[in-house]
Amino acid sequence: PSTSFFPSPSCSRSKSHFYFIALPALFKQELQDTEAEEGGTVTLRCELTKPKAPVEWRKGDVTLYPGLKYEMKQQGCAAELVIYDLELDDA
């Protein structure tokens, strides 16, 4: 998507527009397979090319939301999903 910036009328009477296209965030480090025991906790981690890029965690077609089961963390380029009280369905 492109965004346009318009100069303030009090600063300039120019009709120039500035456009920029934001590059997408890509995976610098993808998720790795992780083993954990049923009833335990696991942390899945990935690293993106852009800090604080919006991340949506999904399991198949289902979007995951924070709650008792899932915790989402993000710091800089690193994004983590913590899954609590693991069950076989979490595989």
All heavy atoms as an XYZ file, in Angstrom:
718
protein
N       0.836     -1.191      0.000
C       0.000      0.000      0.000
C       0.868      1.238      0.000
O       1.927      1.274      0.588
C      -0.780     -0.119      1.295
C      -0.018     -1.074      2.146
C       0.758     -1.939      1.219
N       0.386      2.298     -0.652
C       1.146      3.537     -0.668
C       0.459      4.547      0.229
O      -0.740      4.514      0.432
C       1.277      4.065     -2.087
O       0.013      4.407     -2.583
N       1.241      5.442      0.758
C       0.736      6.502      1.601
C       1.218      7.806      1.015
O       2.351      7.910      0.577
C       1.276      6.345      3.037
O       0.906      5.060      3.503
C       0.699      7.392      3.950
N       0.354      8.812      1.001
C       0.787     10.100      0.489
C       0.859     11.095      1.632
O       0.073     11.047      2.563
C      -0.162     10.594     -0.601
O      -1.477     10.679     -0.100
N       1.840     11.983      1.547
C       2.020     13.042      2.527
C       1.740     14.359      1.830
O       2.176     14.584      0.710
C       3.456     13.045      3.061
C       3.759     11.861      3.929
C       4.221     10.688      3.374
C       3.571     11.930      5.299
C       4.501      9.596      4.161
C       3.855     10.842      6.104
C       4.315      9.687      5.539
N       1.012     15.231      2.502
C       0.699     16.518      1.921
C       1.301     17.600      2.806
O       1.103     17.592      4.009
C      -0.825     16.726      1.816
C      -1.481     15.695      0.960
C      -2.012     14.549      1.518
C      -1.549     15.859     -0.412
C      -2.605     13.593      0.725
C      -2.148     14.901     -1.196
C      -2.685     13.766     -0.633
N       2.031     18.544      2.205
C       2.601     19.615      3.011
C       1.494     20.466      3.616
O       0.437     20.623      3.033
C       3.452     20.409      2.032
C       3.107     19.937      0.688
C       2.370     18.645      0.812
N       1.748     21.015      4.771
C       0.785     21.874      5.437
C       0.610     23.157      4.632
O       1.594     23.732      4.173
C       1.288     22.192      6.846
O       0.504     23.215      7.399
N      -0.636     23.636      4.439
C      -0.856     24.868      3.669
C      -0.109     26.060      4.259
O       0.289     26.954      3.550
C      -2.365     25.089      3.750
C      -2.926     23.752      4.067
C      -1.872     23.025      4.843
N       0.108     26.069      5.568
C       0.804     27.200      6.178
C       2.311     27.152      5.892
O       2.993     28.138      6.045
C       0.563     27.212      7.688
O       1.091     26.041      8.269
N       2.826     26.000      5.481
C       4.258     25.860      5.224
C       4.595     26.058      3.759
O       5.674     26.519      3.431
C       4.741     24.477      5.650
S       4.580     24.195      7.406
N       3.685     25.662      2.876
C       4.015     25.709      1.463
C       2.738     25.713      0.645
O       1.737     25.129      1.035
C       4.854     24.479      1.113
O       5.008     24.386     -0.279
N       2.811     26.356     -0.499
C       1.656     26.352     -1.400
C       1.858     25.351     -2.531
O       1.094     25.296     -3.463
C       1.421     27.749     -1.956
C       1.019     28.727     -0.884
C       0.851     30.108     -1.460
N       0.643     31.056     -0.382
C      -0.544     31.526     -0.054
N      -1.608     31.175     -0.730
N      -0.657     32.389      0.924
N       2.873     24.558     -2.429
C       3.185     23.582     -3.457
C       2.148     22.466     -3.446
O       1.614     22.109     -2.412
C       4.574     22.987     -3.194
O       4.776     21.873     -4.019
N       1.866     21.917     -4.604
C       0.943     20.790     -4.699
C       1.699     19.479     -4.844
O       1.158     18.495     -5.292
C      -0.008     20.983     -5.885
C      -0.964     22.131     -5.678
C      -1.972     22.201     -6.785
C      -2.939     23.347     -6.530
N      -3.951     23.448     -7.555
N       2.959     19.480     -4.469
C       3.769     18.270     -4.565
C       3.278     17.233     -3.564
O       2.888     17.567     -2.456
C       5.241     18.576     -4.272
O       5.738     19.470     -5.227
N       3.324     16.004     -3.960
C       2.962     14.888     -3.090
C       4.173     13.987     -2.966
O       4.921     13.813     -3.923
C       1.797     14.079     -3.659
C       0.543     14.869     -3.787
N      -0.506     14.448     -4.537
C       0.158     16.060     -3.271
C      -1.479     15.328     -4.488
N      -1.094     16.323     -3.723
N       4.349     13.427     -1.794
C       5.435     12.490     -1.569
C       4.820     11.120     -1.346
O       3.897     10.976     -0.556
C       6.267     12.899     -0.351
C       6.924     14.229     -0.522
C       6.330     15.379     -0.042
C       8.132     14.334     -1.193
C       6.916     16.608     -0.213
C       8.732     15.557     -1.366
C       8.132     16.701     -0.878
N       5.310     10.124     -2.028
C       4.790      8.765     -1.904
C       5.913      7.847     -1.451
O       7.061      8.013     -1.833
C       4.263      8.252     -3.247
C       3.077      9.030     -3.756
C       3.241     10.085     -4.632
C       1.798      8.695     -3.342
C       2.157     10.801     -5.089
C       0.700      9.405     -3.804
C       0.882     10.449     -4.675
O      -0.195     11.158     -5.125
N       5.568      6.894     -0.627
C       6.524      5.855     -0.309
C       5.779      4.538     -0.209
O       4.597      4.498      0.094
C       7.301      6.147      0.989
C       6.530      5.907      2.242
C       6.578      4.669      2.861
C       5.764      6.901      2.812
C       5.871      4.429      4.014
C       5.060      6.667      3.970
C       5.112      5.428      4.579
N       6.481      3.490     -0.520
C       5.918      2.151     -0.427
C       6.709      1.417      0.639
O       7.927      1.294      0.542
C       5.996      1.409     -1.771
C       5.168      2.163     -2.810
C       5.525     -0.020     -1.620
C       5.267      1.606     -4.202
N       6.012      0.973      1.674
C       6.680      0.269      2.765
C       7.005     -1.157      2.319
O       6.169     -1.842      1.728
C       5.780      0.238      3.987
N       8.231     -1.565      2.570
C       8.616     -2.935      2.250
C       7.975     -3.884      3.252
O       7.869     -3.553      4.436
C      10.144     -3.076      2.291
C      10.903     -2.270      1.250
C      12.405     -2.403      1.487
C      10.549     -2.719     -0.144
N       7.555     -5.065      2.828
C       6.918     -5.999      3.755
C       7.937     -6.574      4.730
O       9.130     -6.646      4.438
C       6.379     -7.097      2.833
C       7.268     -7.047      1.634
C       7.658     -5.601      1.478
N       7.436     -6.977      5.879
C       8.294     -7.679      6.841
C       8.435     -9.118      6.364
O       7.460     -9.753      5.976
C       7.669     -7.647      8.227
N       9.641     -9.624      6.368
C       9.915    -10.996      5.957
C      10.473    -11.761      7.149
O      10.904    -11.173      8.136
C      10.922    -11.013      4.803
C      10.518    -10.219      3.562
C      11.669    -10.175      2.577
C       9.275    -10.807      2.926
N      10.478    -13.077      7.042
C      11.046    -13.897      8.104
C      12.559    -13.934      7.967
O      13.090    -14.319      6.940
C      10.505    -15.328      8.053
C       9.096    -15.447      8.540
C       8.066    -15.687      7.656
C       8.801    -15.307      9.888
C       6.758    -15.787      8.100
C       7.503    -15.404     10.337
C       6.470    -15.647      9.438
N      13.256    -13.512      9.005
C      14.706    -13.617      9.082
C      15.060    -14.984      9.657
O      16.037    -15.607      9.269
C      15.222    -12.499      9.988
C      16.654    -12.165      9.874
C      16.897    -10.898     10.704
C      18.306    -10.423     10.598
N      18.505     -9.225     11.410
N      14.235    -15.435     10.614
C      14.364    -16.775     11.185
C      12.953    -17.327     11.343
O      12.124    -16.745     12.043
C      15.054    -16.721     12.555
C      15.146    -18.080     13.215
C      15.662    -17.976     14.651
O      16.048    -16.923     15.114
N      15.636    -19.088     15.345
N      12.664    -18.429     10.670
C      11.325    -19.011     10.717
C      11.145    -19.871     11.961
O      12.101    -20.180     12.668
C      11.079    -19.824      9.443
C      11.078    -18.946      8.205
C      10.566    -19.665      6.969
O       9.964    -20.737      7.110
O      10.772    -19.138      5.881
N       9.904    -20.259     12.214
C       9.604    -21.143     13.337
C      10.326    -22.469     13.183
O      10.458    -22.984     12.071
C       8.094    -21.407     13.416
C       7.199    -20.240     13.792
C       5.743    -20.662     13.728
C       7.535    -19.719     15.168
N      10.790    -23.014     14.274
C      11.453    -24.318     14.279
C      10.560    -25.325     14.991
O       9.832    -24.967     15.925
C      12.794    -24.225     15.018
C      13.746    -23.190     14.436
C      14.199    -23.530     13.038
O      14.580    -24.651     12.756
N      14.139    -22.568     12.139
N      10.619    -26.590     14.582
C       9.897    -27.643     15.290
C      10.399    -27.699     16.727
O      11.593    -27.563     16.988
C      10.120    -29.003     14.622
C       9.401    -29.111     13.281
O       8.471    -28.319     13.035
O       9.775    -29.994     12.493
N       9.478    -27.859     17.649
C       9.821    -27.886     19.059
C       9.080    -29.033     19.721
O       7.919    -29.274     19.421
C       9.411    -26.555     19.731
O      10.014    -25.479     19.022
C       9.846    -26.500     21.173
N       9.756    -29.755     20.599
C       9.127    -30.850     21.331
C       8.846    -30.407     22.754
O       9.632    -29.668     23.354
C      10.038    -32.071     21.352
C      10.176    -32.726     19.992
C      10.957    -34.031     20.054
O      11.065    -34.608     21.157
O      11.449    -34.447     19.010
N       7.704    -30.845     23.287
C       7.337    -30.535     24.661
C       6.409    -31.634     25.166
O       5.848    -32.398     24.381
C       6.657    -29.180     24.736
N       6.250    -31.695     26.482
C       5.407    -32.726     27.081
C       3.983    -32.228     27.255
O       3.748    -31.032     27.475
C       5.970    -33.133     28.442
C       7.293    -33.863     28.345
C       7.772    -34.375     29.689
O       6.962    -34.430     30.638
O       8.958    -34.705     29.789
N       3.043    -33.149     27.159
C       1.642    -32.835     27.384
C       1.481    -32.234     28.776
O       2.091    -32.687     29.738
C       0.801    -34.107     27.238
C      -0.683    -33.859     27.203
C      -1.465    -35.105     26.876
O      -0.869    -36.179     26.695
O      -2.693    -34.995     26.814
N       0.694    -31.174     28.871
C       0.497    -30.485     30.140
C       1.528    -29.399     30.392
O       1.374    -28.583     31.290
N       2.588    -29.370     29.598
C       3.662    -28.391     29.769
C       3.413    -27.113     28.998
O       2.302    -26.819     28.559
N       4.482    -26.372     28.838
C       4.455    -25.086     28.141
C       5.528    -25.099     27.058
O       6.580    -25.695     27.238
C       4.757    -23.938     29.137
O       3.755    -23.954     30.154
C       4.744    -22.589     28.460
N       5.232    -24.451     25.943
C       6.213    -24.348     24.862
C       6.229    -22.914     24.338
O       5.202    -22.226     24.363
C       5.912    -25.353     23.728
C       4.663    -24.974     22.966
C       7.086    -25.498     22.792
N       7.402    -22.470     23.891
C       7.533    -21.151     23.285
C       8.007    -21.318     21.846
O       9.032    -21.947     21.598
C       8.552    -20.281     24.060
O       8.092    -20.130     25.405
C       8.685    -18.911     23.426
N       7.227    -20.776     20.915
C       7.587    -20.768     19.500
C       8.080    -19.372     19.177
O       7.468    -18.378     19.578
C       6.388    -21.131     18.629
C       5.760    -22.491     18.913
C       4.510    -22.679     18.066
C       6.750    -23.604     18.652
N       9.197    -19.280     18.452
C       9.836    -17.988     18.215
C      10.194    -17.833     16.741
O      10.632    -18.780     16.093
C      11.104    -17.889     19.060
C      11.805    -16.576     18.978
C      13.058    -16.593     19.874
N      13.647    -15.288     20.012
C      14.434    -14.711     19.119
N      14.735    -15.345     18.008
N      14.921    -13.516     19.326
N      10.010    -16.626     16.232
C      10.475    -16.297     14.896
C      11.091    -14.905     14.947
O      10.889    -14.154     15.897
C       9.354    -16.358     13.865
S       8.061    -15.132     14.094
N      11.864    -14.582     13.923
C      12.491    -13.263     13.850
C      12.147    -12.652     12.505
O      12.220    -13.310     11.467
C      14.006    -13.389     14.012
C      14.689    -12.067     14.219
C      16.173    -12.239     14.555
O      16.589    -13.345     14.920
O      16.898    -11.242     14.421
N      11.763    -11.382     12.536
C      11.345    -10.673     11.340
C      12.418     -9.681     10.902
O      13.314     -9.343     11.675
C      10.041     -9.923     11.621
C       8.913    -10.799     12.167
C       7.783     -9.940     12.693
C       8.424    -11.755     11.112
N      12.303     -9.199      9.671
C      13.276     -8.239      9.163
C      12.970     -6.814      9.606
O      13.808     -5.932      9.450
C      13.323     -8.284      7.625
O      11.998     -8.074      7.118
C      13.886     -9.596      7.131
N      11.768     -6.569     10.148
C      11.396     -5.226     10.586
C      10.967     -5.283     12.048
O      10.171     -6.136     12.427
C      10.228     -4.692      9.751
C      10.569     -4.444      8.301
C       9.363     -4.064      7.511
C       9.005     -2.622      7.739
N       7.931     -2.166      6.825
N      11.466     -4.375     12.872
C      11.052     -4.369     14.275
C       9.593     -3.964     14.432
O       9.091     -3.120     13.697
C      11.977     -3.341     14.924
C      12.475     -2.493     13.814
C      12.438     -3.334     12.569
N       8.931     -4.602     15.380
C       7.542     -4.291     15.744
C       6.569     -4.390     14.577
O       5.553     -3.698     14.547
C       7.467     -2.932     16.419
C       8.272     -2.886     17.697
C       8.064     -1.607     18.436
C       8.911     -1.628     19.701
N       8.789     -0.440     20.513
N       6.865     -5.236     13.594
C       5.925     -5.454     12.491
C       4.702     -6.178     13.057
O       4.828     -6.993     13.959
C       6.576     -6.303     11.405
N       3.507     -5.881     12.575
C       2.322     -6.559     13.090
C       2.394     -8.058     12.800
O       2.730     -8.472     11.694
C       1.158     -5.908     12.354
C       1.747     -5.053     11.296
C       3.210     -4.912     11.545
N       2.098     -8.865     13.815
C       2.159    -10.315     13.687
C       0.806    -10.902     14.064
O       0.205    -10.500     15.058
C       3.253    -10.896     14.619
C       3.199    -12.415     14.642
C       4.627    -10.415     14.195
N       0.323    -11.820     13.258
C      -0.911    -12.556     13.562
C      -0.559    -14.022     13.646
O      -0.017    -14.596     12.710
C      -1.945    -12.319     12.459
C      -3.260    -13.008     12.732
C      -4.293    -12.719     11.662
O      -4.206    -13.367     10.585
O      -5.151    -11.853     11.873
N      -0.821    -14.614     14.797
C      -0.535    -16.031     14.995
C      -1.754    -16.846     14.611
O      -2.874    -16.517     14.975
C      -0.172    -16.294     16.457
C       1.158    -15.740     16.833
C       1.423    -14.538     17.398
C       2.424    -16.383     16.651
N       2.777    -14.382     17.578
C       3.415    -15.494     17.137
C       2.821    -17.616     16.130
C       4.771    -15.820     17.127
C       4.167    -17.917     16.114
C       5.131    -17.033     16.607
N      -1.516    -17.920     13.858
C      -2.606    -18.791     13.400
C      -2.226    -20.251     13.576
O      -1.062    -20.597     13.521
C      -2.900    -18.556     11.916
C      -3.419    -17.194     11.608
C      -3.560    -17.007     10.094
N      -4.476    -15.946      9.827
C      -5.729    -16.141      9.397
N      -6.157    -17.347      9.149
N      -6.522    -15.120      9.200
N      -3.243    -21.062     13.754
C      -3.087    -22.517     13.706
C      -4.016    -22.968     12.590
O      -5.230    -22.988     12.763
C      -3.464    -23.170     15.024
C      -3.255    -24.674     14.981
C      -3.634    -25.351     16.266
C      -3.402    -26.838     16.071
N      -4.220    -27.632     16.931
N      -3.440    -23.270     11.442
C      -4.263    -23.550     10.262
C      -4.964    -22.266      9.859
O      -4.344    -21.232      9.684
N      -6.285    -22.330      9.741
C      -7.069    -21.147      9.375
C      -7.585    -20.379     10.588
O      -8.274    -19.374     10.435
C      -8.269    -21.560      8.507
C      -7.838    -22.095      7.147
O      -6.755    -21.694      6.678
O      -8.583    -22.908      6.563
N      -7.271    -20.851     11.783
C      -7.802    -20.245     13.008
C      -6.804    -19.226     13.578
O      -5.646    -19.557     13.828
C      -8.097    -21.329     14.067
C      -8.595    -20.710     15.357
C      -9.099    -22.345     13.533
N      -7.257    -17.992     13.766
C      -6.433    -16.956     14.379
C      -6.406    -17.168     15.886
O      -7.436    -17.417     16.505
C      -7.004    -15.553     14.062
O      -7.048    -15.395     12.639
C      -6.144    -14.461     14.667
N      -5.207    -17.097     16.477
C      -5.044    -17.272     17.915
C      -5.051    -15.918     18.607
O      -4.508    -14.944     18.083
C      -3.728    -17.999     18.208
C      -3.516    -19.330     17.491
C      -2.152    -19.909     17.846
C      -4.619    -20.313     17.842
N      -5.665    -15.875     19.793
C      -5.749    -14.641     20.565
C      -5.198    -14.881     21.969
O      -5.276    -15.984     22.495
C      -7.204    -14.165     20.655
C      -7.774    -13.805     19.303
C      -8.567    -14.708     18.595
C      -7.511    -12.563     18.744
C      -9.072    -14.379     17.351
C      -8.016    -12.228     17.495
C      -8.804    -13.144     16.808
O      -9.297    -12.812     15.579
N      -4.643    -13.829     22.597
C      -4.108    -13.990     23.946
C      -5.205    -14.356     24.940
O      -6.335    -13.913     24.818
C      -3.523    -12.619     24.281
C      -3.756    -11.731     23.127
C      -4.482    -12.482     22.079
N      -4.840    -15.175     25.904
C      -5.777    -15.611     26.938
C      -5.067    -16.571     27.865
O      -3.850    -16.514     28.031
N      -5.830    -17.470     28.464
C      -5.235    -18.456     29.378
C      -4.353    -19.454     28.637
O      -3.376    -19.947     29.177
C      -6.332    -19.203     30.133
C      -7.184    -18.352     31.084
C      -8.311    -19.180     31.673
C      -6.321    -17.755     32.179
N      -4.685    -19.746     27.387
C      -3.961    -20.752     26.603
C      -2.753    -20.179     25.872
O      -1.720    -20.824     25.772
C      -4.934    -21.387     25.601
C      -4.356    -22.448     24.722
C      -4.264    -23.752     25.452
C      -3.808    -24.843     24.517
N      -3.505    -26.061     25.235
N      -2.904    -18.976     25.313
C      -1.868    -18.397     24.464
C      -1.392    -17.046     24.998
O      -2.194    -16.238     25.456
C      -2.382    -18.192     23.034
C      -2.922    -19.436     22.397
C      -4.280    -19.592     22.170
C      -2.064    -20.464     22.017
C      -4.775    -20.742     21.581
C      -2.552    -21.614     21.430
C      -3.909    -21.748     21.216
O      -4.397    -22.885     20.641
N      -0.091    -16.807     24.877
C       0.489    -15.512     25.193
C       1.380    -15.111     24.024
O       2.197    -15.903     23.565
C       1.318    -15.588     26.477
C       1.952    -14.279     26.872
C       2.795    -14.388     28.135
O       2.930    -15.489     28.697
O       3.351    -13.359     28.538
N       1.186    -13.902     23.534
C       1.982    -13.386     22.432
C       2.941    -12.329     22.977
O       2.539    -11.451     23.726
C       1.108    -12.759     21.347
C       0.319    -13.762     20.551
S      -1.155    -14.295     21.414
C      -1.941    -15.262     20.168
N       4.211    -12.442     22.584
C       5.219    -11.476     22.996
C       5.930    -10.970     21.756
O       6.129    -11.727     20.805
C       6.258    -12.128     23.914
C       5.697    -12.710     25.194
C       6.805    -13.374     25.992
C       6.289    -14.027     27.259
N       7.387    -14.653     28.026
N       6.320     -9.704     21.794
C       7.065     -9.161     20.666
C       8.005     -8.084     21.194
O       7.591     -7.184     21.910
C       6.113     -8.570     19.620
C       6.794     -8.304     18.314
C       5.792     -8.095     17.185
O       4.598     -8.245     17.359
N       6.295     -7.753     16.036
N       9.278     -8.231     20.844
C      10.284     -7.249     21.236
C      11.235     -7.064     20.065
O      11.884     -8.021     19.634
C      11.042     -7.711     22.479
C      11.997     -6.670     23.002
C      12.608     -7.066     24.330
O      12.464     -8.200     24.776
N      13.299     -6.145     24.961
N      11.282     -5.851     19.563
C      12.123     -5.588     18.399
C      11.671     -6.437     17.223
O      10.510     -6.423     16.842
N      12.591     -7.208     16.657
C      12.284     -8.067     15.507
C      11.822     -9.470     15.914
O      11.428    -10.253     15.062
C      13.517     -8.188     14.611
S      13.945     -6.644     13.786
N      11.883     -9.787     17.201
C      11.526    -11.133     17.667
C      10.059    -11.196     18.065
O       9.543    -10.317     18.753
C      12.396    -11.532     18.850
N       9.375    -12.250     17.625
C       7.979    -12.497     17.988
C       7.890    -13.903     18.572
O       8.488    -14.839     18.038
C       7.075    -12.375     16.768
N       7.170    -14.043     19.683
C       7.039    -15.340     20.357
C       5.583    -15.657     20.638
O       4.785    -14.762     20.922
C       7.800    -15.342     21.684
C       9.290    -15.248     21.541
C      10.012    -15.299     22.879
O       9.365    -15.123     23.934
O      11.239    -15.527     22.868
N       5.274    -16.930     20.559
C       3.976    -17.457     20.960
C       4.241    -18.473     22.059
O       4.976    -19.435     21.857
C       3.268    -18.138     19.788
C       2.006    -18.925     20.140
C       0.899    -17.998     20.635
C       1.537    -19.741     18.950
N       3.652    -18.249     23.230
C       3.766    -19.195     24.338
C       2.440    -19.935     24.431
O       1.373    -19.312     24.470
C       4.058    -18.463     25.667
C       4.237    -19.483     26.793
C       5.313    -17.601     25.536
N       2.507    -21.267     24.429
C       1.317    -22.103     24.535
C       1.386    -22.827     25.879
O       2.348    -23.538     26.153
C       1.212    -23.118     23.388
C       1.314    -22.415     22.039
C      -0.100    -23.907     23.490
C       1.394    -23.367     20.855
N       0.371    -22.624     26.707
C       0.312    -23.233     28.029
C      -0.575    -24.472     28.005
O      -1.422    -24.634     27.138
C      -0.249    -22.229     29.043
C       0.599    -21.002     29.218
C       0.292    -19.816     28.564
C       1.736    -21.025     30.023
C       1.086    -18.677     28.721
C       2.525    -19.893     30.191
C       2.201    -18.731     29.534
O       2.981    -17.619     29.692
N      -0.367    -25.338     29.016
C      -1.204    -26.536     29.218
C      -1.376    -27.305     27.904
O      -2.477    -27.492     27.406
C      -2.567    -26.121     29.787
C      -3.336    -27.320     30.319
O      -2.712    -28.348     30.643
O      -4.583    -27.236     30.396
N      -0.255    -27.749     27.354
C      -0.241    -28.420     26.060
C      -1.112    -29.673     26.021
O      -1.152    -30.435     26.979
C       1.193    -28.802     25.683
C       2.094    -27.634     25.319
C       3.535    -28.097     25.265
C       1.676    -27.012     24.017
N      -1.800    -29.828     24.901
C      -2.609    -31.019     24.632
C      -2.187    -31.571     23.276
O      -1.524    -30.897     22.487
C      -4.097    -30.622     24.593
C      -4.585    -29.939     25.863
C      -5.982    -29.364     25.691
O      -6.726    -29.846     24.808
O      -6.324    -28.430     26.415
N      -2.593    -32.788     22.974
C      -2.249    -33.384     21.682
C      -2.756    -32.538     20.516
O      -2.131    -32.468     19.474
C      -2.817    -34.799     21.594
C      -2.136    -35.845     22.493
C      -2.844    -37.192     22.370
C      -0.660    -35.989     22.138
N      -3.915    -31.883     20.702
C      -4.476    -31.039     19.630
C      -3.604    -29.830     19.314
O      -3.799    -29.178     18.282
C      -5.878    -30.553     20.014
C      -6.886    -31.683     19.970
O      -6.612    -32.726     19.369
O      -7.995    -31.490     20.536
N      -2.663    -29.495     20.189
C      -1.788    -28.350     19.953
C      -0.665    -28.665     18.976
O       0.059    -27.758     18.553
C      -1.192    -27.852     21.272
C      -2.234    -27.275     22.196
O      -3.144    -26.565     21.707
O      -2.160    -27.540     23.416
N      -0.501    -29.935     18.627
C       0.594    -30.325     17.717
C       0.401    -29.690     16.349
O      -0.694    -29.395     15.922
C       0.647    -31.848     17.577
